[in-house]
Amino acid sequence: MPKAVPFTPKPATAKLPLAVRKDIRDNFDSKKEDFQAQIKELTGADFTININAAEVWAYAAPDDPAAGRCFSAYVEGFICALTEFMTNFKDNGKTYFNEAVTQSELTITVNPLGDKGNTIDSAVKDGVYCILFRHDRLGCNQSWLRDSMLPAIESAPREGFSLSAKHSIEKDYEDEIDELQEAINKLCGAPFTLDPNFEEIYKVLTEAKDKVSDADWRNSIGRIVFKYFEALKYHLESQKFGEDEMLRDGLQEIVETKTFKIRVLLKTESTTETVLEDGVMYLQTRPDCWVCLSAF
């Protein structure tokens, strides 16, 4: 099979035609300050839109003068996607976006993947947010940036949780756990700690990469940990802990720390299992069984 030829970008247009330059002036430059103001309102940062028109318009159809209208449509699509992004992720979204897009700059450029690239996509390169168009589809699907914004922001290196994981932990676990905690305490006959162990779990699943049973696990990490504790409640109920004082006393004696803790190990004997170590009851699984909520 012949080796694929790497994509080579076109050279920039030596000189843009007068009609193209006029369209940029009338339909993009005249709107740029307002666009930048809208982006600043969303991000809190002074933002610059920096488009190399000669490079981008090299991919336009011959005799097409509507460069300004094209650039504006891309920026409007970006602002719509950014508005939804900030609505979904709120303060966390603003923090993660600004920590990724460190140059507070937006540009448009051809997708280096060539024919393998999407019609429209996003990337963060050297702190600049890049709207990527496929070389043969300039001006297409300009409002379809919503799905590529989160992956672009999360691709920027950072310590700690990804934005989607942090969002899931807060929304799907922290906002929901109190009632479940109360029910488990009642079944156990004493206050117990539910330790989600998110940092260690996140590290193990990140390092396990394609071994994790859910490729989209960051988006649901909070919900899955919550469901593990829900499974614990179910089994305490099914074993009649709420009705048997001796069972409750025995549990309190053996789980000396009164702690249930989620753990992910590279190897386990069963899909999911309970292990008592140093007075802690671990509810554990392995990466390839992460979403398997079998009996502990």
N, C-alpha and C positions, 0 to 999 in steps of 0.2 A: 504494500500500500504506500503510495507516495506521501512524503512528509508534507504536512500542511505548511503553506507559505505564511510567514508572519505578516500581520497587517501593517501596512506602511501608510501613515497619514499623508494626505495631499499637501503640497506646498501652499502657503498662504497666497491669496490673490494679490498680485503686484500692486494694483490700484483699483479700488472699488469704483464702479461707474457712478456718475453723478446722480442718477435716479436712485441708486441704492443708498448713497450717502444722504440724500434728501429724506428718504424714508426713515433712516436711522434718526436723523435730527428731529423730524416731525412726530414720529410715532414711538420712539424709544427714549432718546435723550430728554425730551420734554417731560417724560414721566419718571425718569430715573430718581429724582429727589423724593418724589412721593413713594415710589417703591422702597427706597432705602428707609424712609421714615416708618413705613408699615412694618418692615422687618425689625427695625429698632424697637418698635412698640412691643413686638412679640418676644424678642430675645433680650432686650435691655442693653444691647451693645450697639455702638456706632458701626453700621454695616456699609460695605462698599460693594457695588456691582461692577465687575471688571470683565468685560467681554472683548476678546480680540476678534473684531468683526471680519477682518481679512482672512483669518484662519477658519472661522466658522462658515463664512459665506462661500468659501471654496467648494462646499458640498451642495450648494443651492442649484436648482435647475437653471439652465441658461436663460438669460433675459428676465429672471425673476427679480423685481426690484424691492420686494416687501421685507427687507431685512429687519427694519425697525419693528414692524408688526410681529414678525416671528420671534424676535428677542423678547418683546413685551409679553407675548403669550407664554413663553417658557418661564419668565419671572413670575407672572401671575399664577401659573401652575405651582411654582415653588411656594409662593405665599399661601395659597390654599392648603397645600400639604403641610406647611409649617404651622398654620393655624390649627389644623386638626391634631397635629403632633403635640402642640402645647396644650390643647384642650384635654387630650388623653393623659398626658404625663405631668402636666402642671409644673410645679417648681422643680421637680426632678428632671423633667424634660428640658427646661431652660438651662439647668446646671450642666447636664450631660451634653447638650447641644453646644454650649459655649466652650466647654472643656475640650470638645472634639474640633470645632471650627475656630481654632485659636486665632486665625487671622481676620475673623469677622468679614469674610469676603465670599462672594458668589461669582461663579463663572459658568460658561457653557463651553463644552469641548467635545470632540469626537470620541466615541468609545474605543479604547485601544484593542478591544476584543474583535473588532472587525465584524465579519459575518456572524460570529457567535454572540455578538452583543444583543441586548434587548433593544427594542425600538427607542425606549427612553429608560434611563437608569440614573443612579446617583452614586457618588463616591466622595470621600473626604481625602484630599491629598495635600500634604504639607500644610494642614490647617485651613485649607480652602475648600468650600463646598462646591463640588463640580456637578452640574447637570450634564449627563452624558447622552448624546444622541448617536444612533447607528448611522454609519457613513452614508447609507443609501436611503435614509428616512428622516432627514432633517425636516423639522416642522410637524412631525407626526406625534400624536398622543401627548401633547404638551401638558395636559392636566393630569397625567397619570403618574405623578411623582410620589403619591401617598405611600405606596407599598415599599418603595426603595429608600425612604428617608431613615427609618429606624435601622435597617441593616447598615446603611452608610455611617450613621452616628456610632453604632456599636462596633464598627470595624476599627475605629480609632483606639490605639492602645491606652489602657487605663488600669489602675489597680482596683480590686474589689469587684462587686457585682456588676453585671451588665445592666442597662436601663430596664430591659424587659424583665429580668429576674428581680430587680429591686421593686419594680411596680407590682409584680405578682406577689412578692413577699408581703408588701404593705396591704394590697387590696384583697388578696385571696386568703391570707393567713392572719396578719395582725388585726385586721378589721373584723375578723370572724371568730377568733379563737376563744374569746372570753366565755361565751355560753357553753362551749364544749368543755373548757377547763372546769367550769363549775359542775357540770354533769359528771365528769370523771372523778373529781374530788368527792362527790357524794357517793359514787359507787365504791371508792376506795376507803371511805370513812375518815379521811384526813386530807389536808392540803398536799397535793403532789405537784411537782414541777414538770411541765411539758417542755422539754428542750428540743427545739427544731433543728439545732446544730447546722444552721444554714451555711455558715462559712466553710465548714469542713466538707459538707455535702457538695457545695458548689465547686470546691477545689477538686474533689475526686471525680465528679462528673465531667468537669472541664478537661481533666487529664485523660479520662477514658475515651473522649472523642467519639468515634463512630461505634463504640461498643454500647453506648447508651441506648436503651430500648425506645426512647422518644427523642427524635432528632430535634424537636422543638421544645426541649425540656426547660429551657430558661424562661419561656413564656408561661410556664405552668408550675414552676417549682413550689410556689406558695400553696397552690391548690392541692398538689400531690402530697406534700407534707401534712397538710390539714386532713386529707383523706386517710393517711396512715393513722393519725390520732383518732379519727372517726372509727376506723377499724378496731382500734384498741377499745374504745367505748363499747362497740358492739359485742366484742368478746367478753368484756367484763360483765355486760348485761346477760349474755347467753350462759355464762357460768354462775349466774345468780349471786354475784358479789354484793349487790344491793340488798339482798335478803338474808345473807349469812354473815353474822358478826365474826365467826371464827375464820372465814375466808379473808375478811378485811383485816383482822388482826395478823394473820399469817403473812399477808402481802406487805403490811407495814413493817413486819419484823425482818423479812428477807431483803426488801428493797430499802436498805438502811438510809439512803440519801433521799428517799421518797422522790425519785426522779425517773421519768421515762424519757429516753433520748433516741432520736432517729440517727441511724448510722448507715453509711454505704461503704461496703468493703469490696475489694476486687474479687474475692472468693468467699462464698458462703456455702453451708451444707444444703440449704433449702432456698427456694425462691424468696421467701420471707421467713424470718425466725426471730425468736426472743432469746436473748443471752443476758445472764446476770453477771456483771463484772464490777468488783469494788463497790458493791452496794447500789449500782445503777442498773436499771433494766433497759437494755438496748433493744429497740425494734429495728432490725437491720435487713438489708437486702444488698444486691450487687447491681452494677450499672446496667447490665443487659436485662434486668428484671425491675428496673426503676418504677415502671407504672403498673407492676403486678401487685394488686392489693389482696393477696391470698391471706389465709388465716395465719396469725402469728403463733 
